Amino acid sequence: MSRLLCLSRSLICTQCKYSVQKSEPFVSLLTSRGKLRDQLKRLISTGRRPVITPYNSRHPVLWLFGIGTGFVLALGLKYRDSASERCECNVQKTLKVSKYTAAIETSRDLLQRIKDEVGAPGMVIGVSVDGSHVWCEGVGYADLENRVSCGPDTVMRIASISKPLTAAAVARLWEDGKIDLDAPVQKYVPDFPQKQFEGEDVTVTPRMLLSHLSGIRHYEKDAKKVREDKEKAKRLLKPPEKKEEKSSNENKEKPKAEDSSAKSKEAKGGQRRKKEFEQEEYYLKDNFENVIQALDLFKDDPLIFKPGSTFLYSTHAYTLLSAVVERAAGQRFLDHMMKMFRELGMLNTVPDENDPIIYNRSRFYHFNKKGRVVNCPYVDNSYKWAGGGFLSTVGDLLLFGNALLYSYQMAELKNTDGLLPGFLRPHTAKAIWAPVDKTEASWDKDGLYAQGWLVVEKQQKYGQCRSRRHYVSHTGGAVGASSVLLVLPSESVRTPPQGVVVTIITNMQSVGLNTTALKIAQEFDKARDEEHAST
């Protein structure tokens, strides 16, 4: 019993120093115990013999003493079990999560909806508000065969979210004066041949590579086909030409023919979205020793467009950019990136290599021709580290998003005394999140591509109509994986980072996640504003 009444290490929280001394019931018990001890000492010191009472008269006293002892033991055991749950740090965590309980419930439903719609085996989501992680959860399975559930620590392919990571590395080298974004790439990579377009010498620069304006092809090698598809996308619908009526029978049959052709066009449009994963280069199994060797895949191919003239999303362009980083930094591209990840605290972000044992790594899936979920074939992503070759967790991606948000918002503060510098200088962060002319992005038509990111600017054209918030994001699609990283900055900045960061990763390919991520970010942003309004 004395051990229950004495203060022990097990009843102390090392974070907030909460202990039983803060409990009023225990204080009273300890005080009573002390008074009893003092009375016994006085009794012994006086030398007076206690009065011996008959057994019958002592029985009620012993009975009461037994009840009292049992009560103290029960209270002590109960308090011992619940002491850790009542400490201040746990209370603070509970309060923080409780602010966003409604947002979490709504967002969990949104996540489950998209998972069910696309038939993804597993998904993991992470959300942070003002730099604090408030929700990380996995749904479904990371490994269907062994029934391993997804969790916050599940490692998946992040696909093209690798591009913002590479852009950050380029930005750091630019800050250090090691890269000139407007110099020809041959200054750093003489292995890349001088390019021509329509018989004229043209210049490809690192800045063009960052914004997909270099004219370098993506996975489709047929330049004519790419140009035709681009023209079809831009072409305005023209009214049908009037033709002479030939016969009443032909006129009656014509609407049916038009209806069938419209349906076939819709079907073709749906198939076109999946055709990208039919490109052979997605499924390369060859290992490239370095990024310079990976240039052999495309360096001799003709440019699709004149550099600087037309937006053409290209993962190969980022492979060339990784070669620029490697030569400018004076170390292997992967070594340079791993060093950057350590600085950011992204300890679970690694190259997607087959040999290393990577704990919590997910399996990857796709649908076969019969519509069944099957394992994806083995692929070697060493040809595209910079554009889509990394593995990560939602926690690491939240760290990255908040690091850039912090750097971006530092530019809006007049007084930065007492604040640590950002990972990027404020004007650098502003530059990489500044939309670039002549660009576009498939996952949100309201936005323009910047330097490694899509940027949607704040806009409201008409009163009481749609209002658009400023946000940045990047999505990803790889063999057996889809991803999104979205940053919704707060409109009022006190101490950065202020805003919501959302990331979702899944082990199923061809899943659009940007719209869901934006809805979830808006839910947490609304809850955040309500909390600030009430305080």
NORRA-V185181 format. One record per pair of residues at least 24 apart in sequence whose C-alpha atoms are under 6 Angstrom apart, sorted by the first residue. I is the first residue (numbers start at 1). J is the second residue. Records with the same first field share a line. If there is no record, write none. Layout:
I=J, J
This chain:
4=76
18=87
103=523, 524
107=520
120=508
122=506
123=505, 506
124=504, 505
125=503, 504
126=394, 502, 503
127=501, 502
128=500, 501
129=499, 500
130=497, 498, 499
131=402, 497
142=362
143=363
154=360
155=360, 361, 362, 392, 393
156=362, 391, 392
157=391, 481
158=391, 483
159=388, 476, 477, 478
160=387, 388, 476
161=474, 476
162=386, 387, 388
163=386, 387, 452
164=452
166=386
167=452
178=328
181=206, 207
188=324, 327
197=306
209=317
210=451, 452
211=450, 451
212=311, 312, 313
213=307, 308, 310, 311
214=307
215=303, 304, 305, 306, 307
216=303
217=314
218=314, 315
223=304
283=379
284=379, 380
285=379, 380
287=382
288=382
291=323
292=323
294=383
311=439
315=387
318=386, 387
319=384, 386
322=386
346=396
348=392
349=391, 392
350=390, 391
351=390, 391
352=389, 390, 391
364=480, 507
365=480, 508
366=480, 508
376=480
405=497
406=496, 497
479=509
480=507, 508, 509
481=506, 507, 508, 509
482=506, 509, 511
